[in-house]
Amino acid sequence: MSAHANTGTVLDRILEARRAEVDHRKRVLPETALKYGVRAAAPLRNLSAALGRDGLNVLAELKHASPSRGILREPFDPVALAQALESAGASALSVLTEGEFFRGSLKNLRDARKAVQLPVLRKDFIFDPWQVWETRANDADSFLLIVAVLQDALLRDLIVLGRELGMEPLVEVHTSGELERALAGGARILGINNRDLRTLTVSLDTSFELIDSVPDDCIAVSESGLRTHDDLMKLRAAGFDAFLIGTHLMLSPAPPAALAALLGVTSKKE
């Protein structure tokens, strides 16, 4: 039986809804069926290699909506966005697949991945091994784990299962305590989220405060609140390897131009 930690935040409401949906889907599609799907899945792409290259590596996120901002982009075309962001210099893509609060779907992930050559990460609330099998069966190359909502034993188990299936997860932390737990669980790609889950406020100080505690052999990803080329350059100089950027791109009239500006290169048309 899977378990997640209570956060005392809006995440609890999201997780309650997500758990009910996952329990239903597990009854409809048992793990044995997913394992057959994994055998037929598309060949894996290496997220670690994509995010660990020298330079400004952007993990560009396709996100239709968020609980705090509502609809971010309309119309929302995951295929067109994926292709445009790849052309503009994205190193990898993150695709939201949670439906109720973010209006995402696994179909969005599959469609986006088929349209590009980049590694694609599944962004969702994952707390059950069944979801890891589901992730690989739907052609994803990686997935997100949020330390704040996972107990230590489950966190370790999900990291190990991901690796067994060839997927190195992005393990997200918000505090020094969560960073210690992630490292103890064996995380190799560490995402430092600049958003405070309790207040939803965003501060890049979080990344600058935690980066020195990230081992050199781990890939460090700064997440949330990144809006300028200068932000990326300062974080890169501090030791970050990659940057997860979603809302800023989705709110832009021309996401490829916004990404090009972040990367410090000539804007490209959508």
N, C-alpha and C positions, 0 to 999 in steps of 0.2 A: 504494500500500500504506500502510495506516495504521500509526501507531506511538505507543506511549505510553512515558513515562519510568518507570524503576524507582524505587519509593519506599522499598524496604527495610522495608515495613510489611505489615500484614494486607491492605492494598489490593492488593498484588501477587497474592495468592491469589485474591481476588475478580476481579481483572482477567483473570487467566489463564482462569478459568472463563467469564467474560463473553465473552472473545475467542473461545473455542471455540464458544459458543452463537451469537454473531453470525456467525461464519464459516459455520456450518451454515445459519442462517436466510437468509443472503445467497444461498446456493445454491438454496434452496427458493423464495425471493421476490426476484428480481433488482430492481435499482434502477429499471429501466424500468417495472416493475409498480407500484412505490411511487409513481412520478411520476404515474401515472394516479390513484392513490388520493388524492394531494394535490389534484388538480383537483376531487375530490368532497368534500373536507374541509369541516367546518363553518367558518363565518366566524370570523376571528381576533378575540380579545379582547385589549385592550391591558394587558399586565402592567406596563409602565413607568408608565402613568398610574395604575394601581391602587396601586402601591407608592410613588409620588411625591407623593401627596396630603398636605396638612398634617394632622398628627395621628399616632396610633399605628396604623400599618399592619402587620397581622399576616398573614404568609404561613403559613397553617395547614397542617400536613403530615399526610397520611394514611399511616401506616406500621404494617404488621401486625407486623413483627419487626425485630430488628437483630442483627448478629453478636455484639455485646457483651452484650445484655440478653435475647436470645431472644424468645419471643412477648411482644408488648407488650399486645395486646388480643384477647380471644376472648369472643364471636364478633366478627368484623371485618366490618362492613357499610359499604363505601365510599359507597354512596348515602345511607344514613341519616346517616353522619358528615358528608358533604359538606353536606347540607341543614341539619343542625343547626349546623355551624360557620358557614355563611353567615348563618343567622338570628342567631347570637350576635355577628356583627360582623367576621368575617374579611374581609380585603381581597382575598385571592387564596388559591388552594389549591396545594399541592405534593403530588404523588402518586408514591409509590415504585413503580417498574415492574420492578425486578430481582427475579427469582423465587427463586433458590437461597438467598441469604443474608438477604433482606428479605421474602420471600414476597409480593412485589408482582407486578403484571401490567399490561399495556396495557389489558386489559379493565377493570380497576379504574379506570384513568384515564378511559377512554371513558364508563363508567357514571357516574362522579362528575361529569364535566363536563356530561353531558346533564341532570343533576339540578339544576344551579345556573346562575347567571348570571355567576359570577366567572371571571376568567382562571385557567387551570390550567397549572402547570409540571410537566414530566416530570422526576422525580428518578431518575437512573440514572447509570451509568458510561459516558459517551459519548466515543468515541475514533475514530469512523469516520464519514465523510460519509453513508454508508448509513443510519446511525442517526438522523441529522438528518432525512432524508427520511421515515424510518419514524415519527419523532415527529410531524411535521406530518400525515402520512397518517392518524394515529390521533387527530387533532383537538386535540392539545396546542397551547397558545399560546406556550410557552417551554420551555426545557430547561436543565439544569445542565451546566456545564463545570468540571472540577476541575483547576486549574492544575498541581497537584502531579503529575498523572499524564499530562500532555500536553507534548510538545515545542513550542517556540515557533511553528514554521511551521504545525503542525497546529492549534494553538490559534487562530491568526489565520484559517486556512481555515474552521474550524468556526464561528467568529463571523460571518464574511462570509456563509457559506452560510445560516446561521440568518436573517440579515437579509434575504437575497434571498428567503427564504420567508415573511418577515413576522414572524419570531420574534426578539425580543431576548433573548439568553441571560443567565442568571445565572451569573457567572463567580466561582468560589469560590477564596479564597486563605487561607493560614494564617500567612504570614510576610511581612515587608517585601519580601524578594526576590521572592516570588510576586506581591505586589501590583504591583511594578514591571513584571514580565513581563505581568501582565494588562492594565495600562494601555498598555504597548507594543503589545499585541495588539489594542487598540481596544475593550476592555470598557467598557460604559456602565452596567451593573448589577453592582455588586461585592458579593459576599458574603464577609464576614469570619467564618470558622469559629473558634469559641473552643475547639474540640477539637484537641489535639495528635495528629497522625496517628501519631507514633512511640510515644507512651505512652498514648494515648486519654484522657488527663486533660483536664479542661475548666476554663478560667479566663476570666472576662469581661475580664481585663486585656488579653487579645489584642485585643479590639475597641477598648478605650480607647487602646491603644498605636498602633494603625494608622489610626484614623479621621482624624487630621490630615493623612495622606498621600493621602486620597481627594479628588480634585478636586470642587469645588462642583457641576459640571455632571454628575456621576455620581450614581446612586442607590446609597446605602450600606445594606446589609442585614447585621444582626448575626445570627449563627446559633449554636445550641447553648448549653445551660446557662441558658436564660432561664426563670425560674420565678415571678417576682413582678411586680406592677405597678410597684414601685419600680425593678426592673431596667430595665424599658422606659423609664421616665421619665428615669432617669439617662443611658441610652444615647441617647435622643432629644435630651436637652440637649447631649450631646457631639457630635451631628451626624448620627446615624443616621436614615434615612427609614423603615426597615421592619425586621421581625423575623421570622425563620423559626423556628417552634416546632412540634416534632413529638412527641418522646418524652413531654414533660410533659403534653400534651393526651391522648395515647393511653393513658397510665397512669392518667388520672383516671377515677373512676367516672362522672363527667358532664362530658365534654369541653366542651360549650357553657358550662357554669357556670365551668369552669376558664378558658376564653377570656374570658368576661365579667370575671372577676376580674383577669386580666392587663390588660384594657383599662380597668379601673377603673369599670365600669358595673354596674348591678344584675344579678345572676345570672339566667340564663334556664334553664328546664327543658330536659332533653334531649328 
